[in-house]
Amino acid sequence: MPSGPPAPGLLHLAGSAQTGAILTCPLEVVKTRLQSSSLALRPLCLPAVQLQGVNGALIRPGLPSVGALELTILEKEGVRSLFRGLGPNLIGVAPSRAIYFAAYAGAKEKLNMVLVPESKKVHMLSAACAATSATLTNPIWLVKTRMQLEPSGLRCAMRIYYTEGLRGFYRGITASYAGISETIIHFVIYEALKKRLKEHRQFLPPALPFSPNSQDFCGLMAAAAISKMCASCIAYPHEVIRTRLREEGSRYRSFVQTLQLVAREEGPLALYRGLLAHLIRQIPNAAIVMVTYELTIHLATKM
């Protein structure tokens, strides 16, 4: 039996992830802008409208909604600005997904031999191993974030190297490591839901467990969507902290210092800015990618 997804399966995973990256790039740009300190400190980058309250005081509007910010970027910067950082995204998403799922599948297979098979401990440790892709691809994601925040284009990478050195490409890596918690929560909930779906199948007419039919795929997509939504909502603050750490010339130095600074200056809710755009982008992506992964594993066992 193969130890993990075959090469064609990894290509399918990469292809679906790249398609998702292209379709949801505008949401990614909006999410990054909402997370950044520039928008938090200068919320009137939108049309400067001031409203007069009942007592005559001027009321300044807060942060824009996802749709309002997207329209403003489109209006002021053009369509191309909604696809900033797409190049690094397309370059990074294929190796990232390949490492992610290959590490998860490989670790789970080995851990099932030494621990209780398919236990929560196995899923947690396997998910932690899958997050090693964050270390290898962090430079790509840093360039992507900078490009989404600044009109710097491809010169961004060279400027990072000359001004910050090689260490500059690993800014925000501590937040990525904190994001392992999201990966763990996602896989643990997903595997638990998948187990319940398999148990439910036992009460249905005889069929191959999780054979590639629409009923199974819909169930798996729902499990992936629910698990991703729960994981994202619980662990989302690391996304905001990572964006702040990756900003050029920022005063954010470490994970804990950034967490404390943002919470103190902007309030705890600031750690959830951009969550809606993140969920709109990630939930369908997770559903498609996880089903592609399951189909790959299913086909691999038949070879």
Secondary structure, 3 states (H helix, E strand, C coil): CCCCCCHHHHHHHHHHHHHHHHHCHHHHHHHHHHHCHHHHHCHHHCCCCCEECCCCCEECCCCCCHHHHHHHHHHHHCHHHHHCCHHHHHHHHHHHHHHHHHHHHHHHHHHHHHCCCCCHHHHHHHHHHHCCHHHHHHHHHHHHHHHHHCCCCCHHHHHHHHHHCHHHHHCCHHHHHHCHHHHHHHHHHHHHHHHHHHHHHCCCCCCCCCCCCHHHHHHHHHHHHHHHHHHHHHHCHHHHHHHHHHCCCCCCCCHHHHHHHHHHHHCHHHHHCCHHHHHHHHHHHHHHHHHHHHHHHHHHHHC
